[in-house]
Amino acid sequence: MADKKSGIDQALIRDLANILNETDLSEIEVEQDDLRIRVSRAAPQMMAMPQMAYQQFAAPAPAAAPVAAPVVAAEPARNLANTVTAPMVGTVYLAPAPGSRPFVEVGSIVKEGQTLLIIEAMKTMNQIPAPRSGKVVEIIIEDGRPVEYGEPLIVIE
């Protein structure tokens, strides 16, 4: 066993460490015959004391919640009953093609079933219809932006 340790090429280890620094990788592994060398850029604190590292990541979570709260509180004027939400995760497009007129604009009168926008999901363009007739009073979402399920898109009154 001692013979194998003395046969490790330290220059190779240094070269692998340099590759990590140059490419911004977090880990690299080389295997040749029965020799395997793995160089990792893991934080020493996490390796030495995993429970302490877990507590450090877990502790900030409650502090992060109040930061998000003002954003939610800033939108109470919006009537949720009149808000059209995203029925799926994807990318929103307000027009049928780049450079063309949007399907609807603020002030547009829409009929139930009329296309409001498109959500691209898994390379499929899904037309999102108006759930009811009315006037578009607000377009919340920006063109080309990804959306999550249930995210507000447009307000129709």
N, C-alpha and C positions, 0 to 999 in steps of 0.2 A: 504494500500500500504506500509506503514511503517513497518508493521508486516512482509511482505515478505522480505524486505531488511535486517531486523535483523536476518532472518532465513537462510541467505546464509552462507554456510559452508566455512569459509576462509581457512581452512586446505585443503579442496578440491581444491580450486583455486590454492593454493601453490603447491599441488601435480600435478595439470595439468600443471602449469608453469615448474615444474621440469621435467615432461615428455617431454615437448617441448625442453628443454635444452639437455636432454639425447638422444633423438631420432633425433634431428636436424630438427624437423617439424617446419613449419611456423605458423600453426594454429591448434587448437584442440577445439572441441565443444562437450558438454555433455548435453543431454536433458532427464529429468525425470519428469513425470507428466506435470505440467504447468511451471516448472522451466527450464530455458535453460542458460547454462554458456558457453561462448566462450572466449578462451584465444588466443590472436594472438601476433605474434612477428613482426608485421608491424613496419616500421620505424616511430618514432614519427613525424619527419619532414613531411612525406607524409600525415599523418593524420591531422596535425595541419594546414598545408599550401599546399593543393594539387596543386595549380597553380605554386607555387614556385618550388615544386618537379618536376612538368612537365617541367618547363623551364630548370631545371638543367639537366634532361635527354635529352631534345631536343637540348641544346646548344652544347654538345660535338659531335654531329653527323657531322657537317661540318669539325671539326678538325680531325675526324677519316678518312675522305675521302682521304686526302693527304698521310696518312700512307699506304693505299692500292695502291695508284698510282704507286710507284716505282716497285711493283711486276708486274703490267701490263706492265710497260715500259721496264722491263727487258727481255721481250720475243718478241721484234720486228723482230728478225732474222728468226722466224718461218714463213713459207709460209702458210697462212691460207687456200689457195686453196688445199693444199696437206694434210691438217690435217683432220683426221677422228675424229668426235666429238660424244659424247654420245647422242644417240637418246632417252634416257629415264633416269630417276633417279633410282639408284640402287647401287649394290656393284659389282665391277669389279673383274673378275678372269681371269688371263692370261693363265691358263692351264685347261684342261678338268677335272682334279681331283688333289687334294693335292698331292704334291710329283712327279707328272708326268711332262713331258717336256711341256713348253709353246707352244701355238699355233704358235706363231711367235717370232723371236728374231731380234735384230738390224742386218741388213744385209740380212735378209731373202727376197727372191723374192716371191711375192704373186700374185695370179691371182684374177681377179674380181670375187666376190662371195665367196672366200675362207674365212673361219672363222678366225678372228683376235683375238677375246677374247669373254668372256661371261659376260653379265650383269645380275645379279640376281635381279629381281624385283618382289615383292609380292610372294616369294617362287617359282618363275618360272625362269628357266635358259634360257636366250635369247641369241642366238648366234649372234654376230655382224659381218657381212660379210664385206670384203674389197669392197669399192665402185668402185675401179679401179685396174688394174694390176700395179705393180711397185715394188720398193725396199723399205723395211722398214728402214728408216734412224733414227727414234727416237721413243722410247716408253716413253711417257710422264707420264703415270699413273702407280701407284704401285699396285701390286697384293693385293686383299682383301680390297681395299680402297673404300669408298662410293664416288659416282660421282653425279653431277647435270646434268640436261639436257643441252646439248650444250657444255659441258666441253671437252677440247681437250684430246684425248686419245693416238693416234698414228699418226706419220707423214709418208706418203708414197709418194715417188717421182718416 
